[in-house]
């Protein structure tokens, strides 16, 4: 069932259920069931996408924190491997990471 049909059936059902329109007819129970299933599916997909977006954001924050901590560690030590990594961090900052 497409989104516009889902909305229409659920709106018609709600009008009938509330008795707000004397001419409102109850939609077919089968159609009401399909509309409810469609609405639940769409809402579930929205929740899944929101969760994925939140995970991506947190992963990006964690990566920035990891790089910041590693850069701080290198600044506190005078190790040769850190001097090489410093140039990597500078390159990443220049790229907008």
C-alpha positions as CSV (number, residue, x, y, z in Angstrom):
1,X,0.0,0.0,0.0
2,X,1.4,3.4,-0.9
3,X,1.8,6.3,1.5
4,X,-1.1,8.4,0.2
5,X,-3.5,5.4,0.4
6,X,-2.4,4.7,3.9
7,X,-3.0,8.2,5.0
8,X,-6.4,8.5,3.4
9,X,-7.7,5.2,4.9
10,X,-6.4,6.0,8.3
11,X,-7.9,9.5,8.2
12,X,-11.2,8.2,6.9
13,X,-11.2,5.6,9.6
14,X,-10.5,8.1,12.3
15,X,-13.3,10.5,11.1
16,X,-15.7,7.6,11.2
17,X,-14.5,6.4,14.6
18,X,-14.9,9.8,16.1
19,X,-18.3,10.4,14.6
20,X,-17.2,13.8,13.4
21,X,-18.8,13.5,9.9
22,X,-22.3,12.2,9.6
23,X,-21.5,11.0,6.0
24,X,-18.3,9.3,7.0
25,X,-18.4,5.5,6.2
26,X,-16.3,3.0,7.9
27,X,-13.5,1.8,5.6
28,X,-13.3,-1.9,5.0
29,X,-11.7,-3.7,8.0
30,X,-9.2,-5.4,5.6
31,X,-8.1,-2.0,4.3
32,X,-7.8,-0.6,7.8
33,X,-5.5,-3.6,8.6
34,X,-3.4,-3.0,5.5
35,X,-3.1,0.7,6.3
36,X,-2.1,0.0,9.9
37,X,0.6,-2.5,8.8
38,X,1.9,0.0,6.2
39,X,2.1,2.8,8.8
40,X,3.9,0.6,11.3
41,X,6.4,-0.5,8.6
42,X,7.1,3.1,7.6
43,X,7.6,4.2,11.3
44,X,9.9,1.2,11.8
45,X,12.0,2.2,8.8
46,X,12.2,5.8,10.1
47,X,13.4,4.5,13.5
48,X,16.0,2.3,11.8
49,X,17.4,5.1,9.7
50,X,17.5,7.4,12.8
51,X,19.5,4.7,14.6
52,X,21.9,4.3,11.7
53,X,22.4,8.1,11.5
54,X,23.1,8.2,15.2
55,X,25.6,5.4,15.0
56,X,27.4,7.1,12.1
57,X,27.6,10.3,14.0
58,X,28.9,8.6,17.1
59,X,31.5,6.7,15.0
60,X,32.7,10.0,13.6
61,X,33.0,11.6,17.0
62,X,34.9,8.6,18.3
63,X,37.3,8.8,15.4
64,X,38.0,12.5,16.0
65,X,38.5,11.7,19.7
66,X,40.9,8.9,18.9
67,X,42.9,11.1,16.6
68,X,43.0,13.9,19.1
69,X,44.2,11.6,21.9
70,X,46.9,10.1,19.6
71,X,48.0,13.6,18.6
72,X,48.2,14.6,22.3
73,X,50.2,11.5,23.1
74,X,52.6,12.3,20.4
75,X,53.0,15.9,21.6
76,X,53.8,14.6,25.1
77,X,56.5,12.2,23.8
78,X,59.4,12.8,21.6
79,X,59.3,9.6,19.6
80,X,60.3,9.3,16.0
81,X,57.2,7.4,15.0
82,X,55.0,10.3,16.4
83,X,56.8,12.8,14.3
84,X,55.8,10.9,11.2
85,X,52.2,10.6,12.5
86,X,52.2,14.4,13.2
87,X,52.4,15.0,9.4
88,X,49.5,12.6,8.9
89,X,47.4,14.5,11.4
90,X,48.3,17.8,9.7
91,X,47.3,16.3,6.3
92,X,44.0,15.2,7.7
93,X,43.2,18.6,9.2
94,X,44.0,20.2,5.9
95,X,41.6,17.8,4.1
96,X,38.8,18.8,6.5
97,X,38.7,15.6,8.6
